[in-house]
Amino acid sequence: EKALTAEVGETVRLFVGNGGPNLVSSFHVIGEIFDRLYTEGGTKSINENVQTTLIPAGGAAIVEFKLETTGNY
């Protein structure tokens, strides 16, 4: 009922934080490849076309991807 929605062709940007305190997160979205990856929540895109990113405990990342097809991600 309160799911986030986006249309095909739209760019989705996710701000992801890992509260830890001791475990890392191998963050990915099933069915998508990240067009841009901003590690440590910074403003500079450091990588493109990434499937999974490692987010350390207490760390953050910003990922962007464009939806090519409809579905639940």
Contacts in CASP RR format, 6 or more apart in sequence:
PFRMAT RR
TARGET T0000
AUTHOR 0000-0000-0000
METHOD contacts of the structure
MODEL  1
EKALTAEVGETVRLFVGNGGPNLVSSFHVIGEIFDRLYTEGGTKSINENV
QTTLIPAGGAAIVEFKLETTGNY
6 12 0 8 1.000
6 67 0 8 1.000
7 67 0 8 1.000
8 67 0 8 1.000
8 68 0 8 1.000
8 69 0 8 1.000
8 70 0 8 1.000
9 66 0 8 1.000
9 67 0 8 1.000
9 68 0 8 1.000
10 66 0 8 1.000
10 67 0 8 1.000
11 35 0 8 1.000
11 64 0 8 1.000
11 65 0 8 1.000
11 66 0 8 1.000
12 64 0 8 1.000
12 65 0 8 1.000
12 66 0 8 1.000
12 67 0 8 1.000
13 62 0 8 1.000
13 63 0 8 1.000
13 64 0 8 1.000
14 29 0 8 1.000
14 62 0 8 1.000
14 63 0 8 1.000
14 64 0 8 1.000
15 41 0 8 1.000
15 60 0 8 1.000
15 62 0 8 1.000
16 25 0 8 1.000
16 27 0 8 1.000
16 55 0 8 1.000
16 60 0 8 1.000
16 61 0 8 1.000
16 62 0 8 1.000
16 63 0 8 1.000
17 25 0 8 1.000
17 55 0 8 1.000
17 58 0 8 1.000
17 59 0 8 1.000
17 60 0 8 1.000
17 61 0 8 1.000
18 24 0 8 1.000
18 25 0 8 1.000
18 27 0 8 1.000
18 55 0 8 1.000
18 56 0 8 1.000
18 57 0 8 1.000
18 58 0 8 1.000
18 59 0 8 1.000
18 60 0 8 1.000
19 57 0 8 1.000
19 58 0 8 1.000
19 59 0 8 1.000
20 57 0 8 1.000
20 58 0 8 1.000
21 57 0 8 1.000
21 58 0 8 1.000
22 57 0 8 1.000
23 57 0 8 1.000
24 54 0 8 1.000
24 55 0 8 1.000
24 56 0 8 1.000
24 57 0 8 1.000
25 54 0 8 1.000
25 55 0 8 1.000
26 52 0 8 1.000
26 53 0 8 1.000
26 54 0 8 1.000
26 55 0 8 1.000
27 52 0 8 1.000
27 53 0 8 1.000
27 54 0 8 1.000
27 55 0 8 1.000
27 61 0 8 1.000
27 63 0 8 1.000
28 51 0 8 1.000
28 52 0 8 1.000
28 53 0 8 1.000
29 63 0 8 1.000
29 65 0 8 1.000
29 73 0 8 1.000
30 73 0 8 1.000
31 73 0 8 1.000
32 65 0 8 1.000
32 67 0 8 1.000
32 73 0 8 1.000
33 49 0 8 1.000
33 50 0 8 1.000
33 51 0 8 1.000
33 65 0 8 1.000
34 48 0 8 1.000
34 49 0 8 1.000
34 50 0 8 1.000
34 51 0 8 1.000
34 53 0 8 1.000
34 63 0 8 1.000
34 64 0 8 1.000
34 65 0 8 1.000
35 48 0 8 1.000
35 49 0 8 1.000
35 64 0 8 1.000
35 65 0 8 1.000
35 66 0 8 1.000
36 45 0 8 1.000
36 47 0 8 1.000
36 48 0 8 1.000
36 63 0 8 1.000
36 64 0 8 1.000
37 45 0 8 1.000
37 46 0 8 1.000
37 47 0 8 1.000
37 48 0 8 1.000
37 50 0 8 1.000
37 53 0 8 1.000
37 61 0 8 1.000
37 62 0 8 1.000
37 63 0 8 1.000
37 64 0 8 1.000
38 44 0 8 1.000
38 45 0 8 1.000
38 46 0 8 1.000
38 61 0 8 1.000
38 62 0 8 1.000
38 63 0 8 1.000
39 46 0 8 1.000
39 47 0 8 1.000
39 53 0 8 1.000
39 61 0 8 1.000
40 59 0 8 1.000
40 60 0 8 1.000
40 61 0 8 1.000
41 59 0 8 1.000
41 60 0 8 1.000
41 61 0 8 1.000
41 62 0 8 1.000
42 62 0 8 1.000
47 53 0 8 1.000
50 63 0 8 1.000
53 61 0 8 1.000
53 63 0 8 1.000
55 61 0 8 1.000
67 73 0 8 1.000
END
